[in-house]
Amino acid sequence: MAHHRPRARRVRAAGFLRLAAAAACAAVCSVGCGPGATDAAAGSGARPRVAVVPKGATHTFWQSVKRGAEAAGAELGVEVIWEAQLDEGDRAGQIQLVQQLIGRDIDVLCLAPLDAQALARPVADARAKGVEVLIFDSLLEGEPGSDYLAYVGTDNVAAGRLGAEALVEAMGGSGTVVLLRYRVGSASTEDRERGFLEAMAEHPGVTVSVQDRYAGASSASAQSTALAMLPALREADGVFCSQESATAGMLLALRREGLLETTAFVGFDSSPPLVAGLRAGEIDALVVQDPVRMGALSVELAKRHLDGGKVDAINDTGAVVVRAADLDDPRIAALVE
């Protein structure tokens, strides 16, 4: 059995790394249709209609995206149509939702695809019918700027590397690690997991003992998966989870089994339970994105496109490592609220 060291609860100054900054806001004008529309239609005064489709409706992350998208819509005179299926594992449901929206006279679809491959055909169909598509949060198969308008979101490979470095630090530089993945087909989390494993491979004192288990779409399924991994978790010095509900389920499992005092733990994204765990010292660090900015920038760039402006193919909204000592920083508080 591995020797478990007491966890080092080091208080560090806030030192967050922004991966990139987002683009500036386009000027507001009353354009109600896409490129190529007639002057008469453009002058009709109708607001542009932008549909925003996240991966699901229940996670705190998506509610923050919604808040940003709706705020940008109000500022820019855009009608934001928010549509989400409840089950974040329902690929068929998201495909059906996209197909329905194409027939609702929208100008741009902003989509966080549940599956990088399964949503490629519906996106191509939307564009063939004159609806431009902007992808956010999770990359789609194809090339941003060519197969769809643009990508807005985190550099997830780099964010996964941030998580790895935070976990190595929390373990004191070496140890045995368990990775709990999210779900097959989710490009954003697959990229985080890839970045995490690439960074771990650069630390000769670290061994990743488990890297092929998936949490599923809810915290309940994540907890069940974690409890089924108890032998490996009892031997582990550190654990990394690549997504909000996976982190929440693992937190519940480690807490139930009394492993939080001997296991370094780094998760991804924030929610009230995760922030509470961070404050309590149960979680060493969270890698936190900027979902409000992600939602806002998606709508801003959709409007810019409709106004005939240039839209960059890749728009990185950044990520930051947050520790308990960082939570009183107003800039961090705005990200985790």
C-alpha positions in Angstrom: 0.0 0.0 0.0 1.2 3.5 -0.9 2.4 5.7 1.9 0.0 8.6 2.3 1.5 11.9 3.3 -0.6 14.5 5.2 -1.6 17.1 2.6 0.3 20.3 2.6 -2.2 23.2 2.9 0.1 25.9 1.7 -1.3 29.4 1.4 -0.1 31.0 -1.7 -0.6 34.4 -3.1 -3.1 34.8 -5.9 -1.1 34.2 -9.1 -3.5 33.4 -11.8 -2.6 32.8 -15.4 -4.8 34.1 -18.1 -4.5 32.1 -21.2 -5.8 34.8 -23.5 -8.0 37.9 -23.7 -11.2 38.1 -25.7 -12.1 40.4 -28.6 -13.6 43.8 -28.3 -17.4 44.5 -28.6 -18.9 45.4 -32.0 -20.8 48.6 -32.4 -24.5 48.4 -32.0 -26.7 48.8 -35.1 -30.1 47.6 -36.1 -29.3 44.8 -38.5 -31.8 42.0 -38.5 -30.5 39.5 -41.0 -27.3 37.9 -42.2 -24.8 38.8 -44.9 -26.3 39.1 -48.3 -29.7 40.3 -47.1 -31.5 43.2 -48.9 -31.1 46.8 -47.8 -34.9 46.9 -47.2 -34.7 44.0 -44.8 -31.7 45.4 -43.1 -33.5 48.7 -42.5 -36.7 47.0 -41.2 -35.7 47.6 -37.5 -36.0 43.9 -36.6 -33.6 42.7 -34.0 -31.1 40.0 -35.0 -32.0 36.6 -33.6 -29.2 34.5 -32.1 -29.9 31.1 -30.6 -27.6 29.9 -27.9 -27.5 26.1 -27.2 -25.3 24.9 -24.3 -24.6 21.2 -23.6 -27.2 21.2 -20.8 -29.3 23.2 -18.4 -28.4 22.1 -14.9 -24.8 22.8 -14.3 -23.8 26.2 -12.7 -21.4 26.7 -15.6 -24.2 26.9 -18.2 -26.3 29.3 -16.1 -23.3 31.6 -16.1 -22.9 31.3 -19.8 -26.6 32.2 -20.1 -26.2 35.3 -17.9 -23.3 36.5 -20.1 -25.2 35.8 -23.4 -28.3 37.6 -22.3 -26.4 40.6 -20.9 -24.6 41.0 -24.3 -27.9 40.6 -26.1 -29.5 43.4 -24.1 -26.6 45.7 -24.7 -26.3 45.0 -28.4 -30.0 44.9 -29.3 -29.9 41.2 -30.1 -32.7 38.8 -29.3 -31.1 35.8 -27.5 -33.0 32.6 -27.8 -31.6 30.2 -25.0 -32.5 26.5 -25.6 -31.1 23.6 -23.7 -32.0 20.0 -23.1 -31.9 18.9 -19.5 -29.7 15.8 -19.9 -26.1 16.7 -20.8 -25.6 13.2 -22.1 -28.4 13.4 -24.7 -26.7 13.7 -28.1 -29.8 12.9 -30.0 -31.8 15.5 -28.0 -29.2 18.2 -28.9 -29.2 17.3 -32.6 -33.0 17.5 -32.6 -32.9 20.9 -30.9 -30.5 22.2 -33.5 -32.7 21.0 -36.3 -35.7 22.6 -34.8 -34.0 25.9 -34.3 -32.9 26.1 -37.9 -36.6 26.3 -38.8 -37.3 29.2 -36.4 -35.9 32.0 -38.5 -32.7 32.5 -36.5 -29.7 34.5 -37.9 -26.9 32.8 -36.0 -26.6 29.6 -33.9 -24.1 29.6 -31.0 -23.6 25.9 -30.1 -21.7 24.0 -27.4 -21.6 20.6 -29.1 -22.1 17.6 -26.9 -20.2 15.5 -29.3 -17.5 16.8 -31.6 -18.4 14.4 -34.4 -22.1 13.8 -34.0 -23.0 17.5 -34.2 -20.8 18.1 -37.3 -23.6 17.1 -39.8 -26.3 19.2 -38.2 -24.0 22.2 -38.2 -23.2 21.7 -41.9 -27.0 21.5 -42.6 -27.6 24.7 -40.7 -25.0 26.6 -42.7 -26.4 25.1 -46.0 -29.7 26.6 -45.1 -28.2 30.1 -44.4 -27.8 29.9 -40.7 -24.2 30.7 -39.6 -22.9 28.7 -36.6 -20.5 29.8 -33.9 -19.1 27.1 -31.7 -18.4 27.8 -28.0 -17.0 25.8 -25.1 -16.1 22.7 -26.9 -14.5 22.4 -30.4 -16.4 20.7 -33.3 -14.9 18.4 -35.9 -13.6 20.6 -38.7 -11.8 24.0 -38.9 -13.0 27.1 -37.1 -13.3 29.9 -39.6 -13.9 27.4 -42.4 -16.4 24.7 -41.4 -18.1 27.1 -38.9 -17.8 30.8 -38.1 -15.5 30.7 -35.1 -14.7 29.0 -31.7 -15.1 30.9 -28.4 -13.9 29.2 -25.3 -11.0 28.0 -23.2 -7.7 26.6 -24.5 -8.5 23.3 -22.9 -5.2 21.6 -23.5 -3.4 24.4 -21.7 -6.1 24.4 -18.9 -5.5 20.7 -18.4 -1.8 21.4 -18.0 -2.6 24.0 -15.4 -4.5 21.4 -13.5 -1.6 19.0 -13.7 0.9 21.5 -12.3 -1.5 22.4 -9.5 -1.8 18.8 -8.5 1.9 18.1 -8.6 2.5 21.0 -6.4 -0.3 19.9 -3.9 1.4 16.4 -3.8 4.8 17.9 -3.0 6.3 16.9 -6.4 5.6 13.2 -6.7 3.1 10.5 -6.1 0.4 8.3 -7.6 -2.4 10.0 -9.4 -6.0 9.1 -10.5 -7.6 10.9 -13.4 -11.4 10.8 -13.6 -12.5 11.7 -17.1 -15.9 13.2 -18.0 -17.5 11.4 -21.0 -16.6 10.1 -24.5 -17.0 12.6 -27.3 -16.8 15.8 -25.3 -14.0 17.6 -27.1 -13.4 20.2 -24.3 -12.9 17.7 -21.6 -10.9 15.3 -23.8 -8.5 18.2 -24.5 -8.2 19.0 -20.8 -7.5 15.3 -20.1 -4.9 15.2 -22.9 -3.2 18.4 -21.6 -3.2 16.9 -18.0 -1.6 13.7 -19.1 1.0 15.4 -21.3 2.0 17.6 -18.3 2.1 14.7 -15.9 4.4 12.8 -18.3 7.0 15.6 -17.7 7.2 14.7 -14.0 9.3 11.5 -13.5 8.2 11.2 -9.9 4.5 11.0 -10.8 2.6 7.8 -11.8 -0.9 8.0 -13.3 -2.5 4.7 -12.0 -6.0 5.2 -13.5 -6.8 7.2 -16.6 -9.6 5.3 -18.3 -12.7 5.8 -16.1 -15.5 8.2 -17.0 -17.7 10.1 -14.7 -20.8 10.5 -16.9 -23.0 13.5 -17.1 -24.1 14.0 -13.5 -22.5 14.3 -10.1 -24.5 11.2 -9.0 -23.0 9.1 -11.8 -19.5 10.6 -11.0 -19.9 9.6 -7.3 -20.9 6.1 -8.3 -17.9 5.8 -10.6 -15.6 7.1 -7.9 -16.9 4.7 -5.3 -16.3 1.8 -7.7 -12.7 3.0 -7.9 -12.0 2.9 -4.1 -9.0 0.5 -4.2 -7.2 2.9 -6.6 -8.3 6.0 -4.7 -7.1 4.6 -1.4 -3.7 4.1 -3.0 -3.6 7.5 -4.7 -1.7 10.6 -3.5 -3.7 12.9 -5.9 -6.9 13.1 -7.9 -7.8 15.2 -10.9 -11.3 15.7 -12.4 -11.8 17.5 -15.7 -15.3 18.9 -15.3 -17.7 20.4 -12.8 -20.1 17.5 -12.0 -17.2 15.0 -12.1 -15.4 17.1 -9.5 -18.6 17.3 -7.4 -19.2 13.6 -7.5 -15.6 12.8 -6.6 -15.7 15.3 -3.7 -18.7 13.4 -2.3 -17.0 10.1 -2.7 -13.7 11.1 -1.1 -15.5 12.8 1.7 -17.7 9.8 2.4 -14.6 7.5 2.6 -12.5 9.9 4.7 -9.8 10.3 2.1 -9.7 14.0 1.7 -7.1 14.5 4.4 -4.6 12.2 2.7 -5.4 12.9 -1.0 -4.5 16.0 -2.9 -7.5 17.0 -5.0 -7.7 19.4 -8.0 -10.9 19.9 -9.9 -12.3 21.9 -12.8 -14.9 24.7 -12.9 -16.8 26.1 -9.9 -20.1 25.8 -8.2 -21.2 26.6 -4.7 -20.4 23.1 -3.4 -17.0 23.2 -5.0 -16.1 26.6 -3.7 -17.2 25.5 -0.3 -14.9 22.5 -0.5 -12.1 24.8 -1.6 -12.6 27.1 1.4 -12.8 24.1 3.7 -9.5 22.8 2.5 -11.0 19.7 1.0 -10.0 20.7 -2.5 -6.5 22.0 -3.2 -7.3 24.0 -6.3 -9.9 24.5 -9.0 -9.1 25.4 -12.6 -11.8 27.9 -13.4 -13.0 29.2 -16.8 -14.9 32.5 -17.5 -18.3 31.3 -18.6 -20.0 34.7 -18.4 -17.4 36.1 -20.8 -17.8 33.0 -23.0 -21.5 33.6 -23.3 -21.1 37.3 -23.9 -18.4 37.0 -26.4 -20.3 34.4 -28.4 -23.3 36.8 -28.8 -20.9 39.8 -29.5 -19.2 37.9 -32.3 -22.4 36.7 -33.8 -23.6 40.4 -34.0 -20.2 41.5 -35.4 -20.6 38.8 -38.1 -24.1 40.0 -38.9 -22.8 43.6 -39.1 -20.2 42.5 -41.7 -17.3 42.7 -39.3 -14.2 40.5 -39.1 -14.4 37.6 -36.6 -11.3 35.7 -35.6 -11.4 32.0 -36.0 -10.2 31.2 -32.4 -11.2 33.3 -29.4 -9.7 32.2 -26.1 -11.6 33.3 -23.0 -9.0 32.1 -20.6 -8.7 30.0 -17.4 -7.1 30.4 -14.0 -6.0 28.2 -11.1 -7.9 29.2 -8.0 -6.8 28.2 -4.4 -8.5 29.0 -1.2 -6.2 32.0 -0.6 -7.4 33.5 -3.9 -11.1 33.6 -3.2 -11.1 37.0 -1.6 -9.6 38.6 -4.7 -12.5 40.5 -6.4 -11.3 39.3 -9.8 -11.5 35.7 -8.7 -14.8 36.2 -6.8 -16.4 37.4 -10.1 -15.4 34.1 -11.8 -16.6 31.7 -9.1 -19.8 33.5 -8.0 
